[in-house]
Amino acid sequence: MGQEAQQKEELSQSKLRQRDQQWQVKLDALQTELEAQTEQDLRRREVESADARQRALRELEVRLRQEMQQKEEVAQAKAKQREQALVAQLTAQVEAHQKAAQERQKELETISATLEPLKAQLVSAEKERDEAVQSATEGVRQVQDLEEKLIEASSLLARWNNGKNGGGSRHQPTSPLAMVGRSPGRLGQE
């Protein structure tokens, strides 16, 4: 009986070892399967994470492009507004200059219209002056001619009187015309 118990014990031990080995094999298989599944999950998560990062980058890029486009549109709107303001300012300045030029032109035309009669009057006055100077010169020449004739006549009368009176002192004419003839410039000619 002892041997039989020992054999039973050995058989029992052998079964236990066999079971332990089976459990170990199952455990190893399960561990390998879990490691494979974990690695697969990690790869899937990495792929999902990479996809999520790619999506986030694309969304960020889209958002940045939209912001840049909005900023560009705002800048263009401001530039267009500034350009319109400058055009309006320049247009107002041009119109003001044109209006001032038209007013100056009207003033010049008014002054010119005012000057035309004055020019005509000046030409007429100059003509009258020249005619008056010419007439005065002609009158002076005629007076000089008359003075010379008067002096000659006085001298002739004086000689005639001297011949008639017997030749006393020289006769001095007393008529006003004779006195005019005896102006200082003429006395030497007598």
Residue frames relative to the residue before (quaternion, step in Angstrom):
aa qw qx qy qz dx dy dz
M 1.0000 0.0000 0.0000 0.0000 0.00 0.00 0.00
G 0.6070 0.5550 -0.3616 0.4390 3.49 0.92 -0.49
Q 0.6730 0.4919 -0.3030 0.4618 3.50 0.98 -0.83
E 0.6283 0.5349 -0.3286 0.4595 3.44 1.06 -0.75
A 0.6433 0.5094 -0.3154 0.4766 3.55 0.97 -0.80
Q 0.6351 0.5214 -0.3246 0.4684 3.53 1.04 -0.80
Q 0.6563 0.4993 -0.3206 0.4660 3.57 0.94 -0.83
K 0.6339 0.5188 -0.3332 0.4670 3.51 1.03 -0.81
E 0.6330 0.5270 -0.3204 0.4678 3.50 1.03 -0.87
E 0.6715 0.4880 -0.3005 0.4697 3.59 0.85 -0.88
L 0.6419 0.5090 -0.3246 0.4727 3.53 0.99 -0.83
S 0.6458 0.5156 -0.3107 0.4698 3.52 0.98 -0.86
Q 0.6411 0.5149 -0.3074 0.4789 3.54 0.99 -0.89
S 0.6555 0.5177 -0.3090 0.4548 3.56 0.93 -0.89
K 0.6515 0.5025 -0.3136 0.4740 3.57 0.99 -0.80
L 0.6384 0.5222 -0.3263 0.4618 3.51 1.03 -0.83
R 0.6534 0.5001 -0.3208 0.4691 3.59 0.89 -0.83
Q 0.6409 0.5214 -0.3232 0.4613 3.49 1.02 -0.87
R 0.6545 0.4968 -0.3122 0.4768 3.56 0.98 -0.83
D 0.6279 0.5273 -0.3341 0.4649 3.51 1.00 -0.85
Q 0.6569 0.5008 -0.3162 0.4666 3.59 0.91 -0.81
Q 0.6406 0.5128 -0.3304 0.4663 3.56 1.01 -0.82
W 0.6542 0.4958 -0.3063 0.4820 3.54 1.00 -0.89
Q 0.6330 0.5202 -0.3364 0.4642 3.55 1.00 -0.75
V 0.6392 0.5120 -0.3211 0.4755 3.59 0.97 -0.87
K 0.6594 0.4967 -0.3083 0.4727 3.58 0.93 -0.91
L 0.6496 0.5244 -0.3059 0.4576 3.53 1.01 -0.94
D 0.6528 0.5029 -0.3086 0.4751 3.59 0.96 -0.88
A 0.6541 0.5055 -0.3187 0.4637 3.57 0.98 -0.85
L 0.6535 0.5110 -0.3041 0.4683 3.51 1.01 -0.90
Q 0.6469 0.5116 -0.3168 0.4684 3.58 0.99 -0.84
T 0.6430 0.5110 -0.3170 0.4744 3.60 0.96 -0.82
E 0.6561 0.5069 -0.3081 0.4666 3.53 1.00 -0.90
L 0.6524 0.5118 -0.3096 0.4654 3.58 0.99 -0.87
E 0.6414 0.5147 -0.3218 0.4692 3.58 0.98 -0.84
A 0.6501 0.5079 -0.3134 0.4703 3.58 0.97 -0.87
Q 0.6638 0.4954 -0.3038 0.4708 3.56 0.96 -0.91
T 0.6406 0.5204 -0.3236 0.4627 3.58 1.00 -0.84
E 0.6576 0.5006 -0.3052 0.4731 3.55 0.96 -0.88
Q 0.6420 0.5113 -0.3199 0.4733 3.54 1.04 -0.79
D 0.6343 0.5219 -0.3211 0.4714 3.59 1.02 -0.84
L 0.6426 0.5209 -0.3191 0.4624 3.57 1.01 -0.87
R 0.6564 0.4981 -0.3176 0.4692 3.57 0.92 -0.87
R 0.6451 0.5159 -0.3165 0.4664 3.57 0.98 -0.91
R 0.6615 0.4963 -0.3038 0.4731 3.60 0.94 -0.85
E 0.6336 0.5165 -0.3365 0.4675 3.58 1.02 -0.78
V 0.6457 0.5016 -0.3184 0.4797 3.55 0.98 -0.85
E 0.6597 0.4974 -0.3085 0.4714 3.59 0.93 -0.90
S 0.6507 0.5096 -0.3110 0.4692 3.55 1.00 -0.85
A 0.6423 0.5026 -0.3210 0.4814 3.58 0.98 -0.83
D 0.6423 0.5093 -0.3224 0.4734 3.59 0.99 -0.82
A 0.6528 0.5081 -0.3142 0.4658 3.57 0.96 -0.88
R 0.6432 0.5036 -0.3259 0.4760 3.59 1.00 -0.80
Q 0.6394 0.5187 -0.3271 0.4639 3.58 0.97 -0.82
R 0.6517 0.5000 -0.3140 0.4761 3.58 0.97 -0.89
A 0.6517 0.5108 -0.3157 0.4634 3.59 0.93 -0.88
L 0.6481 0.5092 -0.3170 0.4692 3.59 0.99 -0.82
R 0.6539 0.5004 -0.3172 0.4706 3.56 0.97 -0.87
E 0.6485 0.5084 -0.3161 0.4701 3.59 0.97 -0.84
L 0.6412 0.5129 -0.3147 0.4763 3.57 1.00 -0.85
E 0.6485 0.5138 -0.3159 0.4643 3.57 0.96 -0.88
V 0.6481 0.5089 -0.3162 0.4702 3.59 0.97 -0.89
R 0.6625 0.5052 -0.3053 0.4612 3.58 0.93 -0.94
L 0.6547 0.5050 -0.3111 0.4687 3.60 0.96 -0.85
R 0.6404 0.5151 -0.3278 0.4659 3.57 0.99 -0.81
Q 0.6478 0.5161 -0.3171 0.4620 3.58 0.99 -0.85
E 0.6502 0.5097 -0.3136 0.4681 3.57 0.96 -0.88
M 0.6506 0.5075 -0.3145 0.4694 3.57 0.97 -0.89
Q 0.6525 0.5105 -0.3165 0.4621 3.56 0.97 -0.85
Q 0.6462 0.5098 -0.3226 0.4674 3.59 0.97 -0.84
K 0.6537 0.5032 -0.3149 0.4694 3.58 0.95 -0.88
E 0.6388 0.5203 -0.3202 0.4675 3.57 1.01 -0.80
E 0.6554 0.5040 -0.3123 0.4679 3.58 0.96 -0.85
V 0.6383 0.5136 -0.3249 0.4726 3.59 1.00 -0.83
A 0.6570 0.5079 -0.3094 0.4633 3.59 0.95 -0.92
Q 0.6589 0.4984 -0.3104 0.4703 3.58 0.97 -0.84
A 0.6385 0.5174 -0.3310 0.4636 3.60 1.00 -0.79
K 0.6505 0.5010 -0.3165 0.4750 3.59 0.98 -0.84
A 0.6524 0.5103 -0.3168 0.4622 3.58 0.94 -0.88
K 0.6551 0.5009 -0.3143 0.4703 3.58 0.96 -0.84
Q 0.6391 0.5196 -0.3197 0.4683 3.57 1.01 -0.84
R 0.6510 0.5054 -0.3080 0.4752 3.59 0.97 -0.88
E 0.6416 0.5218 -0.3197 0.4625 3.57 0.98 -0.86
Q 0.6571 0.5025 -0.3120 0.4672 3.58 0.95 -0.89
A 0.6355 0.5232 -0.3291 0.4628 3.59 1.01 -0.81
L 0.6625 0.4979 -0.3053 0.4691 3.58 0.97 -0.88
V 0.6384 0.5171 -0.3276 0.4666 3.58 0.98 -0.82
A 0.6519 0.5053 -0.3166 0.4685 3.58 0.97 -0.86
Q 0.6506 0.5149 -0.3137 0.4617 3.58 0.99 -0.86
L 0.6737 0.4865 -0.2950 0.4717 3.58 0.91 -0.94
T 0.6261 0.5328 -0.3358 0.4597 3.59 1.02 -0.78
A 0.6524 0.5053 -0.3131 0.4702 3.57 0.96 -0.87
Q 0.6523 0.5081 -0.3181 0.4639 3.59 0.97 -0.83
V 0.6479 0.5118 -0.3193 0.4651 3.59 0.95 -0.88
E 0.6594 0.5011 -0.3138 0.4644 3.57 0.93 -0.88
A 0.6393 0.5194 -0.3259 0.4640 3.59 1.01 -0.81
H 0.6561 0.4997 -0.3113 0.4722 3.59 0.98 -0.87
Q 0.6495 0.5116 -0.3207 0.4622 3.57 0.98 -0.84
K 0.6473 0.5113 -0.3186 0.4669 3.58 0.98 -0.86
A 0.6490 0.5066 -0.3163 0.4714 3.59 0.97 -0.88
A 0.6474 0.5161 -0.3187 0.4616 3.58 0.99 -0.86
Q 0.6457 0.5108 -0.3207 0.4683 3.59 1.00 -0.81
E 0.6471 0.5092 -0.3205 0.4682 3.57 1.00 -0.82
R 0.6417 0.5051 -0.3266 0.4759 3.58 0.99 -0.82
Q 0.6370 0.5248 -0.3300 0.4581 3.58 1.00 -0.81
K 0.6442 0.5080 -0.3197 0.4740 3.60 1.00 -0.83
E 0.6419 0.5176 -0.3261 0.4623 3.57 0.99 -0.87
L 0.6505 0.5135 -0.3151 0.4624 3.57 0.98 -0.88
E 0.6500 0.5074 -0.3187 0.4675 3.56 0.98 -0.83
T 0.6386 0.5186 -0.3215 0.4690 3.59 1.03 -0.82
I 0.6592 0.4959 -0.3041 0.4765 3.57 0.94 -0.95
S 0.6490 0.5154 -0.3175 0.4607 3.57 0.97 -0.89
A 0.6558 0.4994 -0.3136 0.4714 3.58 0.98 -0.86
T 0.6465 0.5022 -0.3176 0.4785 3.60 1.09 -0.70
L 0.6868 0.5027 -0.2845 0.4412 3.58 1.00 -0.82
E 0.5694 0.6276 -0.3903 0.3599 3.60 1.04 -0.68
P 0.6891 0.4384 -0.3125 0.4851 3.65 0.77 -0.87
L 0.6325 0.5312 -0.3385 0.4508 3.58 1.06 -0.75
K 0.6213 0.5280 -0.3362 0.4714 3.57 1.06 -0.76
A 0.6520 0.5068 -0.3135 0.4689 3.54 0.97 -0.91
Q 0.6482 0.5041 -0.3180 0.4740 3.58 1.00 -0.82
L 0.6390 0.5239 -0.3245 0.4603 3.58 1.01 -0.83
V 0.6444 0.5047 -0.3229 0.4752 3.58 0.94 -0.87
S 0.6593 0.5043 -0.3073 0.4654 3.56 0.97 -0.89
A 0.6578 0.5054 -0.3072 0.4664 3.60 0.98 -0.89
E 0.6421 0.5095 -0.3257 0.4712 3.59 0.99 -0.81
K 0.6405 0.5153 -0.3247 0.4678 3.56 1.01 -0.81
E 0.6536 0.5009 -0.3088 0.4759 3.56 0.98 -0.91
R 0.6342 0.5313 -0.3274 0.4565 3.58 0.99 -0.84
D 0.6653 0.4972 -0.3042 0.4665 3.57 0.89 -0.99
E 0.6530 0.5026 -0.3168 0.4697 3.55 1.02 -0.85
A 0.6470 0.5169 -0.3171 0.4622 3.59 1.04 -0.83
V 0.6370 0.5104 -0.3266 0.4766 3.58 1.01 -0.85
Q 0.6587 0.5028 -0.3090 0.4668 3.55 0.93 -0.90
S 0.6575 0.5054 -0.3052 0.4681 3.58 0.99 -0.90
A 0.6536 0.5025 -0.3148 0.4703 3.59 1.00 -0.87
T 0.6346 0.5179 -0.3297 0.4694 3.57 0.99 -0.81
E 0.6534 0.5014 -0.3082 0.4761 3.56 0.99 -0.87
G 0.6436 0.5218 -0.3187 0.4605 3.61 1.03 -0.83
V 0.6379 0.5136 -0.3223 0.4748 3.59 1.00 -0.88
R 0.6532 0.5074 -0.3215 0.4610 3.58 0.94 -0.88
Q 0.6546 0.5026 -0.3157 0.4683 3.60 0.98 -0.85
V 0.6343 0.5170 -0.3341 0.4677 3.59 1.01 -0.83
Q 0.6456 0.5144 -0.3232 0.4627 3.58 0.97 -0.85
D 0.6395 0.5156 -0.3252 0.4685 3.58 0.99 -0.82
L 0.6586 0.5013 -0.3060 0.4704 3.56 0.99 -0.89
E 0.6269 0.5321 -0.3384 0.4576 3.58 1.02 -0.81
E 0.6519 0.5087 -0.3173 0.4643 3.55 0.94 -0.89
K 0.6612 0.4925 -0.3091 0.4740 3.58 0.96 -0.86
L 0.6364 0.5300 -0.3218 0.4589 3.58 1.04 -0.81
I 0.6453 0.5084 -0.3178 0.4734 3.55 0.97 -0.86
E 0.6499 0.5062 -0.3197 0.4682 3.57 0.93 -0.86
A 0.6608 0.4989 -0.3092 0.4678 3.56 1.00 -0.89
S 0.6450 0.5127 -0.3202 0.4675 3.60 0.98 -0.83
S 0.6477 0.5120 -0.3119 0.4702 3.52 0.94 -0.87
L 0.6519 0.5124 -0.3076 0.4667 3.58 0.95 -0.83
L 0.6587 0.4969 -0.2964 0.4811 3.56 1.01 -0.89
A 0.6371 0.5239 -0.3307 0.4586 3.54 1.00 -0.86
R 0.6604 0.4818 -0.3162 0.4814 3.62 0.92 -0.78
W 0.6432 0.5206 -0.3193 0.4618 3.51 0.99 -0.80
N 0.6476 0.4942 -0.3049 0.4933 3.60 1.02 -0.85
N 0.6381 0.5196 -0.3303 0.4623 3.56 0.92 -0.77
G 0.6639 0.4829 -0.3071 0.4814 3.51 0.93 -0.76
K 0.6732 0.4848 -0.2814 0.4822 3.58 1.05 -0.67
N 0.7324 0.4053 -0.2265 0.4981 3.63 0.94 -0.81
G 0.5912 -0.6046 0.3684 0.3862 3.55 1.05 0.03
G 0.6428 -0.6161 0.3176 0.3262 3.53 1.01 0.55
G 0.2457 0.7789 -0.5423 0.1973 3.61 0.96 0.60
S 0.7912 -0.2247 0.1845 0.5380 3.55 -0.94 -0.83
R 0.6348 -0.5490 0.3926 0.3761 3.44 -1.21 0.48
H 0.4195 -0.7226 0.4962 0.2360 3.57 -0.90 0.94
Q 0.2282 -0.7454 0.6130 0.1288 3.58 -0.98 0.97
P 0.4055 -0.7160 0.5027 0.2649 3.64 -0.68 0.96
T 0.2361 -0.7947 0.5495 0.1039 3.56 -1.04 0.87
S 0.4992 0.6488 -0.4474 0.3602 3.62 1.17 -0.06
P 0.6168 -0.5607 0.3870 0.3942 3.58 -1.11 0.58
L 0.6433 0.5042 -0.3435 0.4626 3.60 0.90 -0.73
A 0.6416 0.5077 -0.3309 0.4703 3.55 1.02 -0.71
M 0.6328 0.5286 -0.3348 0.4562 3.58 1.04 -0.76
V 0.6184 0.5164 -0.3451 0.4815 3.56 1.04 -0.74
G 0.6512 0.5273 -0.3081 0.4505 3.56 0.98 -0.79
R 0.6971 0.4630 -0.2775 0.4718 3.61 1.18 -0.45
S 0.2293 0.7729 -0.5542 0.2072 3.56 1.05 0.68
P 0.6964 -0.5105 0.2863 0.4154 3.61 -1.08 0.62
G 0.6642 0.5053 -0.3265 0.4437 3.58 1.00 -0.73
R 0.7139 0.4590 -0.2520 0.4650 3.56 1.14 -0.57
L 0.5312 0.6642 -0.4119 0.3271 3.59 1.11 -0.49
G 0.6622 0.5116 -0.3183 0.4454 3.51 1.00 -0.76
Q 0.6495 0.5261 -0.3261 0.4416 3.55 1.16 -0.51
E 0.5655 0.6203 -0.3958 0.3725 3.62 1.16 -0.48
